[in-house]
Amino acid sequence: MFPAVLGLALLASAPSVSAEQYRLLVASVHEQGFHAYLLAGGLRDGVAGPGLDRLEQSLDGREFSNGALLGDRDPRPAREPVARAWGGVPVRLAPAGAPAPHRWTELRWEGRPGEHSVFVIDRTTGRPQELVRVALRGTGPIRQYQVYVPPGPAPRLAALRMPLAFLWAAQERGDVWTRHVEPVLDLGQGIGVVVGGNAGALLADHVYLIVRHAERAQTYKAVLAWRQSPDDRDAPSDHPRRLFR
């Protein structure tokens, strides 16, 4: 009995990891509005610079054009089974405060350092359908990345694309995170993006935002640049392959 009692006493006296406050700011924009802020060389993967700084500041201060924003792409915490399948912890959002003077969609929650949370954008309909570039800020300056299909286990990518049906199947099996995503996703900044490519030309991609909790309170940012799918194009009325004349 004594060893068991001693073990319980040691567990009770061990310091617990306190929860910290985290914040995620997300903006979905048209690709052209994203490019308008980039300078020469600004499309190289992983670059930071004054163009991206201006983009971030324009969203911070409500200077970013409303016409370039997409209002139907708000993120939400993943449901508990989905969060667990992605190796994360479920999130309970803090109550929304007064409207903030910025263009971001803002989410606040408490979490424990070292864990990660998962947020999804999966209710997207209509155009534009394809997420092609992201700008991410966690630790360090905001940096931009093109969304790539991972070529293999190396190098890791901060923004990657996989077929949505494949992600759903792996999610059901329970190995979507351990086998398919974690080995190729770069969370060096504390935030990464996984795009579930939708097979339907008129259906929008799904987005998984993975946020690794820092040791102290932290704000994370993600700008998501969308474009119309190349498969969603109307032929002109005088196109030579038009069926009816």
N, C-alpha and C positions, 0 to 999 in steps of 0.2 A: 504494500500500500504506500509505503513512504516514498519510493521513487516516483510513483504516479502523482502523488501530491506535490512533490518537489517540481516535477515537470510542469504541472499546471501553474504553480507559483511563478516559475521562470517565464512561462508564456504570458502570464498576466502582467509581469513587470517589464516585458520587452517593449521598447518604444514603438508606437504605431506610426505608419506613414500618414501624415495629415493630408487632407484634400486641398487642392489648389483651385483657383478660379481660372477658367480658360474661356477664350472668345474666338469665334470663327466668323470672318467677314467674307461673303461671297457675292460676286457680281457676274451675271451672264450677259455677254455683249455680242453684237454682230462683229464678224471678223474684220470688216472694213473699219469699224470704230476702234478696234484694238490696234490695227496696223497704223492708224493715223498718228499714234503717239510714238511710234518706233523710229529711231534714227538709223542711218546707214550702219549695217552690221548688227542691227538689233534683233535679227531673226535667228542668230546662231544660238544653238541650245545652251542653256545655262548662263547666258549673259545677263548682266545687270547694267544699269546706266541711267543717264538723265531722262531718256525717253520713257522708260518704265517708271521712273520716279514721278514724272509728270502725270502718267496714267493713274498711278496710285493716289497722288494728291488731288487729281480731278474727281476721283470717286470719294475721297475723304471730304471734299468741300462742296459737293453738289454741282461742280462745274461740268461734269461729264454729261453729254447730250442725252436727254430722255429718249430721243429717237433711236439711239444706238443701243439702248438697254433692252433686255428681254425680260418681261415681267412674269413669265409663266415657268420659271426655272428655279424656284426656291428650294433650298436643301432642307432636309429634315433628318432627325436621328434615325438610324436604322432600327427596325424592330428587334427585340431581344434575340430571337433565333438567328436573324441575319447577322447581327453584331457578333454573336458568339461564333458563328460559322466563319466570320472574317477575323477571328482571333481577338476581337475587341470586347469592350465592356458596354453594356447599355447605358444610355445617357438620359438623364432627366433635366430638361431645360429649365433655366431660371426664368421667372416671369418676365415678360417684356416690359421695359420701362417706357418712358416718354419717347415719342418719335425722335430719332437722332438726326442731326443735320448732315447726313451723308447719303450716298447712293447704294451702299452695301445692304445686303440682307444679313442681319446680325443674329448669331446664336451664342448664348452663354450657358455654361454648365460648370459643375465641380467634378474633379476627377483626381485620381492618384497618379503621381509622377511615375513614369515608366510604362504605364498602360497606354492603350490607344483606343480611340473612339472612331466610329464609322458614321458618315452622313451620306445620304443618298438623294439624287435627283432622278426620279423615275416616273413622274407624271407628265412627261413632256409630250405634247401633240403639236402637229403643224410644223411649219417652217420657222427657222432653219433646223435641220435634223442632225448635223454632224459636228461634233466637238473636235476641233483640229489643233488648237493651241491653248496653253494655259500660262498664267503668270502666278507664281507662288511666293509667299513670304512666310517664313517661320522664324528660324534663327538667321540673321544676316539680312541683306537687302532683298528686294523683290527681284525674281529672276523668271525668264520666260523659257518655255519648252514646247516643242512640237510633240504631239501625241503619236507614239510609235507602237507598232507591234513588236514585242520583245523578240530579238533574234535568238536568244538562248539565255542561260543563267548569268552571263556577263556580256556587256556591262549592265548594271542596274539602271533603271529609268525612273525619273520622277513623275512622268506621265506616260502611261502605257494603255494600249488598246487590246482587248480580247473579244471574241464573239460573245454576245449577250447570252445566247442559248448555252454556250459552253460554261460560262460563269454560273448560270442557274443550275446546270447539272452538277458541277463541282460543289456548289453550295449545298445541294441536296445530299451529296455523298459525304460532306463534312470535311473535304480536303481543299477547298478553294483557297484558303489562306496558306496553310502549311506547305502544300505541294505546288501551287500554281502562282500565287501572287507574292507572298513574302520573299521567295528566292530571287525575284526580279525587280521588286519595287524599291526605289531609293528613298528612304525616309531621313536622309542626312540633314534636311532642313526642318524636320519635324512634321512635314506634311507631304502627301503624295496623292496622285489622282489615278484611278483606274476607270477607263471608259469601256462600257459594255456596248459594243457595236451592234446596232439593231439591223436585222436582215431586211426588214421592210423599208423600201425606198421612201415611204411617206411617214415612217415612224422614227422618232428621235432616239438618239443614243441615251443610255442610262449612265449615270455618273456616280462613282463611289469616291468620296473624299476621306482619306485616312489621316487622322491627326494623332501623332504621338505626344503624350503629355510630357511637357518639360518639367524640370525640377522645381521651377517657380511659375507663378502666374504668367500667362503668355497669350498674346493675340496672334492669330494666324489669318492669312488672307489668301484668297484664290480668285483670280479673274479668269473666266472661262469664255473662250472665243469660239463662236459657232458659225457655220456656213451651211448653205443649202447643199443637199446631197447631190453629187454629180449624176446620180441615177434619176433625179427628179428634175427633168428638163422638158419643157414643152417645145415641140418642133414648130417652126414657123409655118404659116398657112401655105406657102409656096414650096415647102420642102419636097424634093423629088420623090421621097418615099411615102408621101401622103397617100392614104388609101382611097380617099374620095375627092373628086374634082368637081 
